Amino acid sequence: MIINLEIMKKRLEQIKSQASHWLSSSDGSYEMCLNEKGYYKLQKHIKLVERLNEIEDTVDALMDEHNAILEQIGEDMR
């Protein structure tokens, strides 16, 4: 998942670079260009993937703790 995240972040920067000629516009053209190229949608997906990675890490830590507790209970029962 990390590789895909890195690719998505690179693509985000590419889109931003491609729209840079609109940066000096004050009429919203830059934002519109970013939107049309999928910048905001991709940005949202990146945030979702990052959050999913955080959740996965939390679940892994909880499972490790759970397994350690079960092992301790098993040892205590012997």
PDB file of N, CA, C and O in Angstrom:
ATOM      1  N   MET A   1       0.833  -1.203   0.000  1.00  0.00           N
ATOM      2  CA  MET A   1       0.000   0.000   0.000  1.00  0.00           C
ATOM      3  C   MET A   1       0.872   1.258   0.000  1.00  0.00           C
ATOM      4  O   MET A   1       0.481   2.290  -0.547  1.00  0.00           O
ATOM      5  N   ILE A   2       2.043   1.168   0.610  1.00  0.00           N
ATOM      6  CA  ILE A   2       2.925   2.335   0.684  1.00  0.00           C
ATOM      7  C   ILE A   2       3.378   2.752  -0.710  1.00  0.00           C
ATOM      8  O   ILE A   2       3.457   3.944  -1.008  1.00  0.00           O
ATOM      9  N   ILE A   3       3.674   1.777  -1.564  1.00  0.00           N
ATOM     10  CA  ILE A   3       4.133   2.100  -2.914  1.00  0.00           C
ATOM     11  C   ILE A   3       3.040   2.860  -3.655  1.00  0.00           C
ATOM     12  O   ILE A   3       3.315   3.866  -4.309  1.00  0.00           O
ATOM     13  N   ASN A   4       1.798   2.384  -3.554  1.00  0.00           N
ATOM     14  CA  ASN A   4       0.697   3.074  -4.215  1.00  0.00           C
ATOM     15  C   ASN A   4       0.511   4.477  -3.658  1.00  0.00           C
ATOM     16  O   ASN A   4       0.195   5.409  -4.398  1.00  0.00           O
ATOM     17  N   LEU A   5       0.706   4.624  -2.360  1.00  0.00           N
ATOM     18  CA  LEU A   5       0.582   5.934  -1.723  1.00  0.00           C
ATOM     19  C   LEU A   5       1.642   6.884  -2.265  1.00  0.00           C
ATOM     20  O   LEU A   5       1.360   8.050  -2.541  1.00  0.00           O
ATOM     21  N   GLU A   6       2.849   6.385  -2.414  1.00  0.00           N
ATOM     22  CA  GLU A   6       3.936   7.213  -2.950  1.00  0.00           C
ATOM     23  C   GLU A   6       3.635   7.618  -4.401  1.00  0.00           C
ATOM     24  O   GLU A   6       3.882   8.758  -4.796  1.00  0.00           O
ATOM     25  N   ILE A   7       3.112   6.693  -5.173  1.00  0.00           N
ATOM     26  CA  ILE A   7       2.760   6.983  -6.567  1.00  0.00           C
ATOM     27  C   ILE A   7       1.655   8.034  -6.610  1.00  0.00           C
ATOM     28  O   ILE A   7       1.704   8.958  -7.422  1.00  0.00           O
ATOM     29  N   MET A   8       0.662   7.893  -5.740  1.00  0.00           N
ATOM     30  CA  MET A   8      -0.430   8.869  -5.707  1.00  0.00           C
ATOM     31  C   MET A   8       0.085  10.252  -5.322  1.00  0.00           C
ATOM     32  O   MET A   8      -0.354  11.255  -5.884  1.00  0.00           O
ATOM     33  N   LYS A   9       1.007  10.312  -4.377  1.00  0.00           N
ATOM     34  CA  LYS A   9       1.562  11.608  -3.964  1.00  0.00           C
ATOM     35  C   LYS A   9       2.373  12.247  -5.088  1.00  0.00           C
ATOM     36  O   LYS A   9       2.329  13.463  -5.278  1.00  0.00           O
ATOM     37  N   LYS A  10       3.121  11.416  -5.840  1.00  0.00           N
ATOM     38  CA  LYS A  10       3.867  11.940  -6.988  1.00  0.00           C
ATOM     39  C   LYS A  10       2.910  12.471  -8.051  1.00  0.00           C
ATOM     40  O   LYS A  10       3.150  13.520  -8.650  1.00  0.00           O
ATOM     41  N   ARG A  11       1.834  11.743  -8.275  1.00  0.00           N
ATOM     42  CA  ARG A  11       0.833  12.177  -9.259  1.00  0.00           C
ATOM     43  C   ARG A  11       0.199  13.490  -8.821  1.00  0.00           C
ATOM     44  O   ARG A  11      -0.071  14.358  -9.650  1.00  0.00           O
ATOM     45  N   LEU A  12      -0.037  13.637  -7.531  1.00  0.00           N
ATOM     46  CA  LEU A  12      -0.597  14.870  -6.991  1.00  0.00           C
ATOM     47  C   LEU A  12       0.322  16.055  -7.308  1.00  0.00           C
ATOM     48  O   LEU A  12      -0.143  17.121  -7.710  1.00  0.00           O
ATOM     49  N   GLU A  13       1.606  15.857  -7.123  1.00  0.00           N
ATOM     50  CA  GLU A  13       2.579  16.910  -7.424  1.00  0.00           C
ATOM     51  C   GLU A  13       2.641  17.207  -8.924  1.00  0.00           C
ATOM     52  O   GLU A  13       2.808  18.357  -9.329  1.00  0.00           O
ATOM     53  N   GLN A  14       2.505  16.159  -9.743  1.00  0.00           N
ATOM     54  CA  GLN A  14       2.490  16.363 -11.199  1.00  0.00           C
ATOM     55  C   GLN A  14       1.299  17.217 -11.615  1.00  0.00           C
ATOM     56  O   GLN A  14       1.429  18.127 -12.433  1.00  0.00           O
ATOM     57  N   ILE A  15       0.153  16.916 -11.051  1.00  0.00           N
ATOM     58  CA  ILE A  15      -1.049  17.684 -11.380  1.00  0.00           C
ATOM     59  C   ILE A  15      -0.857  19.137 -10.978  1.00  0.00           C
ATOM     60  O   ILE A  15      -1.187  20.051 -11.733  1.00  0.00           O
ATOM     61  N   LYS A  16      -0.325  19.339  -9.793  1.00  0.00           N
ATOM     62  CA  LYS A  16      -0.096  20.697  -9.303  1.00  0.00           C
ATOM     63  C   LYS A  16       0.878  21.446 -10.222  1.00  0.00           C
ATOM     64  O   LYS A  16       0.692  22.628 -10.511  1.00  0.00           O
ATOM     65  N   SER A  17       1.894  20.752 -10.665  1.00  0.00           N
ATOM     66  CA  SER A  17       2.880  21.346 -11.571  1.00  0.00           C
ATOM     67  C   SER A  17       2.256  21.697 -12.920  1.00  0.00           C
ATOM     68  O   SER A  17       2.538  22.749 -13.494  1.00  0.00           O
ATOM     69  N   GLN A  18       1.412  20.804 -13.412  1.00  0.00           N
ATOM     70  CA  GLN A  18       0.765  21.036 -14.706  1.00  0.00           C
ATOM     71  C   GLN A  18      -0.183  22.236 -14.658  1.00  0.00           C
ATOM     72  O   GLN A  18      -0.404  22.901 -15.670  1.00  0.00           O
ATOM     73  N   ALA A  19      -0.731  22.503 -13.492  1.00  0.00           N
ATOM     74  CA  ALA A  19      -1.678  23.613 -13.349  1.00  0.00           C
ATOM     75  C   ALA A  19      -1.000  24.903 -12.907  1.00  0.00           C
ATOM     76  O   ALA A  19      -1.669  25.919 -12.718  1.00  0.00           O
ATOM     77  N   SER A  20       0.300  24.875 -12.744  1.00  0.00           N
ATOM     78  CA  SER A  20       1.010  26.027 -12.172  1.00  0.00           C
ATOM     79  C   SER A  20       0.878  27.309 -12.997  1.00  0.00           C
ATOM     80  O   SER A  20       0.984  28.406 -12.449  1.00  0.00           O
ATOM     81  N   HIS A  21       0.649  27.184 -14.296  1.00  0.00           N
ATOM     82  CA  HIS A  21       0.503  28.383 -15.117  1.00  0.00           C
ATOM     83  C   HIS A  21      -0.776  29.162 -14.772  1.00  0.00           C
ATOM     84  O   HIS A  21      -0.911  30.328 -15.141  1.00  0.00           O
ATOM     85  N   TRP A  22      -1.707  28.519 -14.067  1.00  0.00           N
ATOM     86  CA  TRP A  22      -2.935  29.186 -13.637  1.00  0.00           C
ATOM     87  C   TRP A  22      -2.804  29.786 -12.237  1.00  0.00           C
ATOM     88  O   TRP A  22      -3.721  30.447 -11.751  1.00  0.00           O
ATOM     89  N   LEU A  23      -1.667  29.554 -11.596  1.00  0.00           N
ATOM     90  CA  LEU A  23      -1.484  29.945 -10.195  1.00  0.00           C
ATOM     91  C   LEU A  23      -1.701  31.439  -9.956  1.00  0.00           C
ATOM     92  O   LEU A  23      -2.228  31.825  -8.913  1.00  0.00           O
ATOM     93  N   SER A  24      -1.308  32.266 -10.891  1.00  0.00           N
ATOM     94  CA  SER A  24      -1.420  33.714 -10.695  1.00  0.00           C
ATOM     95  C   SER A  24      -2.837  34.239 -10.955  1.00  0.00           C
ATOM     96  O   SER A  24      -3.114  35.413 -10.709  1.00  0.00           O
ATOM     97  N   SER A  25      -3.716  33.396 -11.439  1.00  0.00           N
ATOM     98  CA  SER A  25      -5.098  33.824 -11.700  1.00  0.00           C
ATOM     99  C   SER A  25      -5.838  34.022 -10.385  1.00  0.00           C
ATOM    100  O   SER A  25      -5.682  33.248  -9.440  1.00  0.00           O
ATOM    101  N   SER A  26      -6.634  35.060 -10.346  1.00  0.00           N
ATOM    102  CA  SER A  26      -7.398  35.333  -9.125  1.00  0.00           C
ATOM    103  C   SER A  26      -8.888  35.047  -9.308  1.00  0.00           C
ATOM    104  O   SER A  26      -9.705  35.369  -8.445  1.00  0.00           O
ATOM    105  N   ASP A  27      -9.225  34.438 -10.443  1.00  0.00           N
ATOM    106  CA  ASP A  27     -10.637  34.179 -10.727  1.00  0.00           C
ATOM    107  C   ASP A  27     -11.052  32.726 -10.450  1.00  0.00           C
ATOM    108  O   ASP A  27     -12.145  32.308 -10.829  1.00  0.00           O
ATOM    109  N   GLY A  28     -10.181  31.968  -9.793  1.00  0.00           N
ATOM    110  CA  GLY A  28     -10.503  30.581  -9.485  1.00  0.00           C
ATOM    111  C   GLY A  28     -10.089  29.597 -10.564  1.00  0.00           C
ATOM    112  O   GLY A  28     -10.391  28.407 -10.469  1.00  0.00           O
ATOM    113  N   SER A  29      -9.400  30.084 -11.589  1.00  0.00           N
ATOM    114  CA  SER A  29      -8.988  29.210 -12.693  1.00  0.00           C
ATOM    115  C   SER A  29      -8.029  28.117 -12.224  1.00  0.00           C
ATOM    116  O   SER A  29      -8.095  26.978 -12.686  1.00  0.00           O
ATOM    117  N   TYR A  30      -7.139  28.479 -11.302  1.00  0.00           N
ATOM    118  CA  TYR A  30      -6.169  27.498 -10.793  1.00  0.00           C
ATOM    119  C   TYR A  30      -6.900  26.352 -10.095  1.00  0.00           C
ATOM    120  O   TYR A  30      -6.625  25.182 -10.361  1.00  0.00           O
ATOM    121  N   GLU A  31      -7.819  26.687  -9.212  1.00  0.00           N
ATOM    122  CA  GLU A  31      -8.577  25.675  -8.490  1.00  0.00           C
ATOM    123  C   GLU A  31      -9.431  24.841  -9.435  1.00  0.00           C
ATOM    124  O   GLU A  31      -9.562  23.630  -9.259  1.00  0.00           O
ATOM    125  N   MET A  32     -10.013  25.498 -10.442  1.00  0.00           N
ATOM    126  CA  MET A  32     -10.826  24.793 -11.420  1.00  0.00           C
ATOM    127  C   MET A  32      -9.962  23.814 -12.221  1.00  0.00           C
ATOM    128  O   MET A  32     -10.375  22.686 -12.492  1.00  0.00           O
ATOM    129  N   CYS A  33      -8.772  24.253 -12.592  1.00  0.00           N
ATOM    130  CA  CYS A  33      -7.857  23.392 -13.337  1.00  0.00           C
ATOM    131  C   CYS A  33      -7.458  22.179 -12.483  1.00  0.00           C
ATOM    132  O   CYS A  33      -7.432  21.050 -12.971  1.00  0.00           O
ATOM    133  N   LEU A  34      -7.148  22.428 -11.208  1.00  0.00           N
ATOM    134  CA  LEU A  34      -6.807  21.326 -10.311  1.00  0.00           C
ATOM    135  C   LEU A  34      -7.974  20.344 -10.210  1.00  0.00           C
ATOM    136  O   LEU A  34      -7.785  19.128 -10.249  1.00  0.00           O
ATOM    137  N   ASN A  35      -9.168  20.887 -10.082  1.00  0.00           N
ATOM    138  CA  ASN A  35     -10.357  20.049  -9.965  1.00  0.00           C
ATOM    139  C   ASN A  35     -10.568  19.205 -11.220  1.00  0.00           C
ATOM    140  O   ASN A  35     -10.854  18.011 -11.127  1.00  0.00           O
ATOM    141  N   GLU A  36     -10.430  19.818 -12.381  1.00  0.00           N
ATOM    142  CA  GLU A  36     -10.637  19.103 -13.648  1.00  0.00           C
ATOM    143  C   GLU A  36      -9.609  18.001 -13.856  1.00  0.00           C
ATOM    144  O   GLU A  36      -9.907  16.983 -14.481  1.00  0.00           O
ATOM    145  N   LYS A  37      -8.403  18.196 -13.338  1.00  0.00           N
ATOM    146  CA  LYS A  37      -7.353  17.191 -13.481  1.00  0.00           C
ATOM    147  C   LYS A  37      -7.417  16.120 -12.393  1.00  0.00           C
ATOM    148  O   LYS A  37      -6.601  15.199 -12.376  1.00  0.00           O
ATOM    149  N   GLY A  38      -8.397  16.244 -11.478  1.00  0.00           N
ATOM    150  CA  GLY A  38      -8.594  15.228 -10.450  1.00  0.00           C
ATOM    151  C   GLY A  38      -7.766  15.406  -9.193  1.00  0.00           C
ATOM    152  O   GLY A  38      -7.638  14.476  -8.396  1.00  0.00           O
ATOM    153  N   TYR A  39      -7.198  16.597  -9.005  1.00  0.00           N
ATOM    154  CA  TYR A  39      -6.324  16.855  -7.864  1.00  0.00           C
ATOM    155  C   TYR A  39      -7.033  16.629  -6.531  1.00  0.00           C
ATOM    156  O   TYR A  39      -6.522  15.919  -5.664  1.00  0.00           O
ATOM    157  N   TYR A  40      -8.192  17.225  -6.370  1.00  0.00           N
ATOM    158  CA  TYR A  40      -8.889  17.160  -5.084  1.00  0.00           C
ATOM    159  C   TYR A  40      -9.397  15.753  -4.778  1.00  0.00           C
ATOM    160  O   TYR A  40      -9.392  15.321  -3.626  1.00  0.00           O
ATOM    161  N   LYS A  41      -9.829  15.055  -5.803  1.00  0.00           N
ATOM    162  CA  LYS A  41     -10.285  13.675  -5.620  1.00  0.00           C
ATOM    163  C   LYS A  41      -9.113  12.795  -5.192  1.00  0.00           C
ATOM    164  O   LYS A  41      -9.242  11.979  -4.280  1.00  0.00           O
ATOM    165  N   LEU A  42      -7.976  12.965  -5.853  1.00  0.00           N
ATOM    166  CA  LEU A  42      -6.782  12.204  -5.513  1.00  0.00           C
ATOM    167  C   LEU A  42      -6.293  12.560  -4.112  1.00  0.00           C
ATOM    168  O   LEU A  42      -5.850  11.688  -3.363  1.00  0.00           O
ATOM    169  N   GLN A  43      -6.373  13.821  -3.766  1.00  0.00           N
ATOM    170  CA  GLN A  43      -5.986  14.272  -2.434  1.00  0.00           C
ATOM    171  C   GLN A  43      -6.855  13.589  -1.360  1.00  0.00           C
ATOM    172  O   GLN A  43      -6.357  13.176  -0.313  1.00  0.00           O
ATOM    173  N   LYS A  44      -8.128  13.483  -1.638  1.00  0.00           N
ATOM    174  CA  LYS A  44      -9.052  12.812  -0.727  1.00  0.00           C
ATOM    175  C   LYS A  44      -8.700  11.334  -0.591  1.00  0.00           C
ATOM    176  O   LYS A  44      -8.718  10.791   0.514  1.00  0.00           O
ATOM    177  N   HIS A  45      -8.381  10.682  -1.706  1.00  0.00           N
ATOM    178  CA  HIS A  45      -8.002   9.273  -1.678  1.00  0.00           C
ATOM    179  C   HIS A  45      -6.719   9.067  -0.874  1.00  0.00           C
ATOM    180  O   HIS A  45      -6.606   8.097  -0.124  1.00  0.00           O
ATOM    181  N   ILE A  46      -5.768   9.960  -1.023  1.00  0.00           N
ATOM    182  CA  ILE A  46      -4.515   9.864  -0.266  1.00  0.00           C
ATOM    183  C   ILE A  46      -4.800   9.934   1.229  1.00  0.00           C
ATOM    184  O   ILE A  46      -4.258   9.149   2.007  1.00  0.00           O
ATOM    185  N   LYS A  47      -5.647  10.868   1.628  1.00  0.00           N
ATOM    186  CA  LYS A  47      -5.992  10.987   3.047  1.00  0.00           C
ATOM    187  C   LYS A  47      -6.679   9.730   3.554  1.00  0.00           C
ATOM    188  O   LYS A  47      -6.426   9.300   4.679  1.00  0.00           O
ATOM    189  N   LEU A  48      -7.543   9.136   2.742  1.00  0.00           N
ATOM    190  CA  LEU A  48      -8.218   7.899   3.126  1.00  0.00           C
ATOM    191  C   LEU A  48      -7.224   6.746   3.291  1.00  0.00           C
ATOM    192  O   LEU A  48      -7.307   5.983   4.253  1.00  0.00           O
ATOM    193  N   VAL A  49      -6.298   6.624   2.359  1.00  0.00           N
ATOM    194  CA  VAL A  49      -5.297   5.553   2.434  1.00  0.00           C
ATOM    195  C   VAL A  49      -4.410   5.751   3.660  1.00  0.00           C
ATOM    196  O   VAL A  49      -4.088   4.787   4.353  1.00  0.00           O
ATOM    197  N   GLU A  50      -4.017   6.988   3.929  1.00  0.00           N
ATOM    198  CA  GLU A  50      -3.204   7.263   5.112  1.00  0.00           C
ATOM    199  C   GLU A  50      -3.960   6.893   6.386  1.00  0.00           C
ATOM    200  O   GLU A  50      -3.388   6.309   7.306  1.00  0.00           O
ATOM    201  N   ARG A  51      -5.238   7.233   6.436  1.00  0.00           N
ATOM    202  CA  ARG A  51      -6.050   6.898   7.615  1.00  0.00           C
ATOM    203  C   ARG A  51      -6.213   5.384   7.745  1.00  0.00           C
ATOM    204  O   ARG A  51      -6.144   4.846   8.850  1.00  0.00           O
ATOM    205  N   LEU A  52      -6.429   4.695   6.623  1.00  0.00           N
ATOM    206  CA  LEU A  52      -6.534   3.233   6.651  1.00  0.00           C
ATOM    207  C   LEU A  52      -5.235   2.597   7.148  1.00  0.00           C
ATOM    208  O   LEU A  52      -5.269   1.610   7.883  1.00  0.00           O
ATOM    209  N   ASN A  53      -4.100   3.153   6.753  1.00  0.00           N
ATOM    210  CA  ASN A  53      -2.813   2.651   7.233  1.00  0.00           C
ATOM    211  C   ASN A  53      -2.693   2.832   8.745  1.00  0.00           C
ATOM    212  O   ASN A  53      -2.202   1.944   9.443  1.00  0.00           O
ATOM    213  N   GLU A  54      -3.139   3.976   9.248  1.00  0.00           N
ATOM    214  CA  GLU A  54      -3.122   4.222  10.689  1.00  0.00           C
ATOM    215  C   GLU A  54      -4.005   3.207  11.416  1.00  0.00           C
ATOM    216  O   GLU A  54      -3.616   2.657  12.446  1.00  0.00           O
ATOM    217  N   ILE A  55      -5.186   2.968  10.872  1.00  0.00           N
ATOM    218  CA  ILE A  55      -6.110   2.009  11.483  1.00  0.00           C
ATOM    219  C   ILE A  55      -5.501   0.608  11.469  1.00  0.00           C
ATOM    220  O   ILE A  55      -5.589  -0.123  12.456  1.00  0.00           O
ATOM    221  N   GLU A  56      -4.892   0.242  10.360  1.00  0.00           N
ATOM    222  CA  GLU A  56      -4.261  -1.072  10.254  1.00  0.00           C
ATOM    223  C   GLU A  56      -3.156  -1.233  11.296  1.00  0.00           C
ATOM    224  O   GLU A  56      -3.038  -2.290  11.917  1.00  0.00           O
ATOM    225  N   ASP A  57      -2.347  -0.192  11.489  1.00  0.00           N
ATOM    226  CA  ASP A  57      -1.292  -0.237  12.499  1.00  0.00           C
ATOM    227  C   ASP A  57      -1.877  -0.396  13.899  1.00  0.00           C
ATOM    228  O   ASP A  57      -1.338  -1.138  14.719  1.00  0.00           O
ATOM    229  N   THR A  58      -2.971   0.295  14.171  1.00  0.00           N
ATOM    230  CA  THR A  58      -3.631   0.201  15.472  1.00  0.00           C
ATOM    231  C   THR A  58      -4.178  -1.201  15.702  1.00  0.00           C
ATOM    232  O   THR A  58      -4.016  -1.763  16.785  1.00  0.00           O
ATOM    233  N   VAL A  59      -4.821  -1.763  14.695  1.00  0.00           N
ATOM    234  CA  VAL A  59      -5.369  -3.116  14.807  1.00  0.00           C
ATOM    235  C   VAL A  59      -4.241  -4.120  15.021  1.00  0.00           C
ATOM    236  O   VAL A  59      -4.368  -5.025  15.846  1.00  0.00           O
ATOM    237  N   ASP A  60      -3.143  -3.971  14.291  1.00  0.00           N
ATOM    238  CA  ASP A  60      -2.000  -4.872  14.467  1.00  0.00           C
ATOM    239  C   ASP A  60      -1.467  -4.806  15.895  1.00  0.00           C
ATOM    240  O   ASP A  60      -1.164  -5.839  16.493  1.00  0.00           O
ATOM    241  N   ALA A  61      -1.352  -3.601  16.444  1.00  0.00           N
ATOM    242  CA  ALA A  61      -0.860  -3.432  17.815  1.00  0.00           C
ATOM    243  C   ALA A  61      -1.829  -4.074  18.807  1.00  0.00           C
ATOM    244  O   ALA A  61      -1.399  -4.719  19.764  1.00  0.00           O
ATOM    245  N   LEU A  62      -3.119  -3.901  18.586  1.00  0.00           N
ATOM    246  CA  LEU A  62      -4.113  -4.516  19.471  1.00  0.00           C
ATOM    247  C   LEU A  62      -4.076  -6.041  19.400  1.00  0.00           C
ATOM    248  O   LEU A  62      -4.222  -6.724  20.414  1.00  0.00           O
ATOM    249  N   MET A  63      -3.880  -6.563  18.198  1.00  0.00           N
ATOM    250  CA  MET A  63      -3.789  -8.023  18.043  1.00  0.00           C
ATOM    251  C   MET A  63      -2.544  -8.563  18.754  1.00  0.00           C
ATOM    252  O   MET A  63      -2.593  -9.625  19.375  1.00  0.00           O
ATOM    253  N   ASP A  64      -1.441  -7.837  18.662  1.00  0.00           N
ATOM    254  CA  ASP A  64      -0.230  -8.257  19.366  1.00  0.00           C
ATOM    255  C   ASP A  64      -0.472  -8.277  20.871  1.00  0.00           C
ATOM    256  O   ASP A  64      -0.068  -9.211  21.563  1.00  0.00           O
ATOM    257  N   GLU A  65      -1.136  -7.237  21.367  1.00  0.00           N
ATOM    258  CA  GLU A  65      -1.457  -7.163  22.792  1.00  0.00           C
ATOM    259  C   GLU A  65      -2.401  -8.304  23.188  1.00  0.00           C
ATOM    260  O   GLU A  65      -2.227  -8.925  24.237  1.00  0.00           O
ATOM    261  N   HIS A  66      -3.379  -8.568  22.359  1.00  0.00           N
ATOM    262  CA  HIS A  66      -4.338  -9.650  22.594  1.00  0.00           C
ATOM    263  C   HIS A  66      -3.615 -10.989  22.678  1.00  0.00           C
ATOM    264  O   HIS A  66      -3.867 -11.777  23.589  1.00  0.00           O
ATOM    265  N   ASN A  67      -2.725 -11.244  21.737  1.00  0.00           N
ATOM    266  CA  ASN A  67      -1.982 -12.505  21.719  1.00  0.00           C
ATOM    267  C   ASN A  67      -1.085 -12.639  22.946  1.00  0.00           C
ATOM    268  O   ASN A  67      -0.955 -13.730  23.502  1.00  0.00           O
ATOM    269  N   ALA A  68      -0.468 -11.545  23.368  1.00  0.00           N
ATOM    270  CA  ALA A  68       0.379 -11.576  24.558  1.00  0.00           C
ATOM    271  C   ALA A  68      -0.449 -11.893  25.802  1.00  0.00           C
ATOM    272  O   ALA A  68       0.000 -12.637  26.673  1.00  0.00           O
ATOM    273  N   ILE A  69      -1.632 -11.344  25.885  1.00  0.00           N
ATOM    274  CA  ILE A  69      -2.526 -11.621  27.017  1.00  0.00           C
ATOM    275  C   ILE A  69      -2.933 -13.091  27.027  1.00  0.00           C
ATOM    276  O   ILE A  69      -2.933 -13.739  28.073  1.00  0.00           O
ATOM    277  N   LEU A  70      -3.283 -13.610  25.845  1.00  0.00           N
ATOM    278  CA  LEU A  70      -3.657 -15.022  25.749  1.00  0.00           C
ATOM    279  C   LEU A  70      -2.503 -15.941  26.146  1.00  0.00           C
ATOM    280  O   LEU A  70      -2.710 -16.949  26.822  1.00  0.00           O
ATOM    281  N   GLU A  71      -1.307 -15.595  25.729  1.00  0.00           N
ATOM    282  CA  GLU A  71      -0.137 -16.383  26.110  1.00  0.00           C
ATOM    283  C   GLU A  71       0.059 -16.355  27.619  1.00  0.00           C
ATOM    284  O   GLU A  71       0.348 -17.382  28.232  1.00  0.00           O
ATOM    285  N   GLN A  72      -0.099 -15.180  28.213  1.00  0.00           N
ATOM    286  CA  GLN A  72       0.053 -15.042  29.658  1.00  0.00           C
ATOM    287  C   GLN A  72      -1.003 -15.870  30.390  1.00  0.00           C
ATOM    288  O   GLN A  72      -0.697 -16.533  31.381  1.00  0.00           O
ATOM    289  N   ILE A  73      -2.225 -15.832  29.908  1.00  0.00           N
ATOM    290  CA  ILE A  73      -3.297 -16.628  30.521  1.00  0.00           C
ATOM    291  C   ILE A  73      -2.961 -18.114  30.424  1.00  0.00           C
ATOM    292  O   ILE A  73      -3.143 -18.861  31.385  1.00  0.00           O
ATOM    293  N   GLY A  74      -2.474 -18.534  29.267  1.00  0.00           N
ATOM    294  CA  GLY A  74      -2.080 -19.927  29.075  1.00  0.00           C
ATOM    295  C   GLY A  74      -0.980 -20.343  30.043  1.00  0.00           C
ATOM    296  O   GLY A  74      -1.031 -21.434  30.610  1.00  0.00           O
ATOM    297  N   GLU A  75       0.004 -19.487  30.232  1.00  0.00           N
ATOM    298  CA  GLU A  75       1.091 -19.785  31.165  1.00  0.00           C
ATOM    299  C   GLU A  75       0.580 -19.829  32.594  1.00  0.00           C
ATOM    300  O   GLU A  75       1.002 -20.682  33.375  1.00  0.00           O
ATOM    301  N   ASP A  76      -0.312 -18.933  32.942  1.00  0.00           N
ATOM    302  CA  ASP A  76      -0.869 -18.877  34.294  1.00  0.00           C
ATOM    303  C   ASP A  76      -1.700 -20.116  34.612  1.00  0.00           C
ATOM    304  O   ASP A  76      -1.788 -20.527  35.769  1.00  0.00           O
ATOM    305  N   MET A  77      -2.304 -20.706  33.595  1.00  0.00           N
ATOM    306  CA  MET A  77      -3.146 -21.874  33.794  1.00  0.00           C
ATOM    307  C   MET A  77      -2.326 -23.155  33.979  1.00  0.00           C
ATOM    308  O   MET A  77      -2.842 -24.158  34.471  1.00  0.00           O
ATOM    309  N   ARG A  78      -1.070 -23.118  33.591  1.00  0.00           N
ATOM    310  CA  ARG A  78      -0.217 -24.322  33.692  1.00  0.00           C
ATOM    311  C   ARG A  78       0.256 -24.528  35.078  1.00  0.00           C
ATOM    312  O   ARG A  78       0.981 -25.486  35.347  1.00  0.00           O
TER     313      ARG A  78
END
